[in-house]
Amino acid sequence: MKVSIVGVTGYSGLELLRYLKQHPFVEVASIHSHSMNKKSLEDVNPHLKQLVSLPLETINPEKIMETSDLVLLATPSGISKELALPFIAANFPVIDLSGDFRLKEVGEYETWYGSSPAPLNVIQNFDYGLAEYRENRQSKWIANPGCYATATELSLAPLLIDNKIDLDSIVIDAKSGISGAGKGLSQMTHFSETHDNMTLYKMNSHQHIPEIVQQLKKWAPELSAIQFSTSLIPVTRGIFLTAYAKLKQPISDEELVQLYQAHFEKSPFIRIQEVGQYPVLKQVIGSNYCDIGLAYNPKTNMITIVTVIDNLGKGAAGQAIQNLNIFAGFDERCGLDQLPIYP
């Protein structure tokens, strides 16, 4: 199978390239950049010297469709919705890593992203790409989830599907590494602002909130809202998420772990920690794994869920490759079955 990567010089684009380099059944036929196409990839990213011989090309949909079987759009929200249209019109497979095709409800994109959305009929044809819970595994058009959304949804899925928690008690405290902000420069991501520091941002306004609620409602239609906060921590990559919810009935830690193990027993990238063990960021960095630890407090009747993913892996490029594998009928682990980077 041949694929093209648009937006290859961004962090998610580079991660797609890294995973696909090891994929046994996929060849990267072309790589594309709007801003860097007059340079070579190794000039822009010296760590790829002698490793990638493909030239950086301009974005030409007709040429891409002639040389590839699928296109991966690793471009920002607001850009993908325009780039994807020629491919969709030609019935050509697209996996989009931005937020442009995730929100199905009219008006949600305008509210949370602050610009006009893609055509509604196009958005409705995209399958939401939470890999473990895909609704249409044969879809040619896949909207890859956001990083915070992936971690949150995987954290809560077993509890909501089994109707275990009070829906008005969900609280999410999520922290991300700086690469989640992309390559764009801002005061918030300057070294002097982030080093030895922690910053809460987008209080009650993060664009992943409606995406999360949209998915959670599929498992619990009565759910109306969640409390969700995001913070920036001084690490390069990774999401450390802590979720809290009140249980309808008491449960032991052992039963809780067994519940999650049963739900994810056929999910190769979800690793449930043993009772009393909680994951750390470094055990998933550079990988497509999502590690989850669980605890129940009988005094408060609250459950705590600790979830870690690599925001560029399971939160972006890794999950995109997993979705590519699902679409193509490959083993989901192809190109992704590698050890996390440790330490």
C-alpha angles and dihedrals in degrees: 000000000000123000138180126216119213114195093025095159094064121089095259091044092053090048091052088053092049094052095042091051086071098040112119096206105031129078122193101229098182142358125211140196131174097202102033105036094114090062133063119254092241090054089056094038112026092185087074095056110140090000103084119036098177116115121236106251136193117255107269111162095194093053092044091053091049093055104032143050096213138012127220114207109206091172130124125269109274092035101060094056089065099038094050098055099080090050093048091048088055092047089243120156116258133183109191121196096191129085095250098104103030104084114076102179118092112253097015096102093049091049098048103029098034098227141079116286133232115271109294094232089056094048091050090056093058117095114222104245105220089142099209092051106034113160098197109029092178095056115131091207120059129181105207111219125246120260097247089043093053093051094045097046095047089048094056105030099095093047094049096042090051093042093237103142142056104255095217093056102067115125123176124194108184129180126191139193120244096258087072087076091060126223097306114117123240137152090249093063099043113122092241090053098046104033112098088358144099125205131192112215141180093018108203089345108078111136092230092066097083091043090054094046090047091057096040090054089060087064097034112022093185092063112111107175146347133213106244131175132175131204135187116230128191099257127104098233142002141075121238109192128183117191128189131193139159116246123227091219131020117261135183122242088245092055091046093054091046090052092056094042090054093049094050101033091115095042108095095194099050113087117188114205122230121258110293094015124111127189127246127208097250094063092068105031113127092015144091093237126124113201121196131192124188140200137172124207110205092193093061098022086230129138122213120205120192114195131177130188136159104254090215093044118040087006095057131341098024093054090045089057090046088054091047088054091050091050094048096043094245124140105278090236096060110126090000103069096102134118120267116250109262135213 
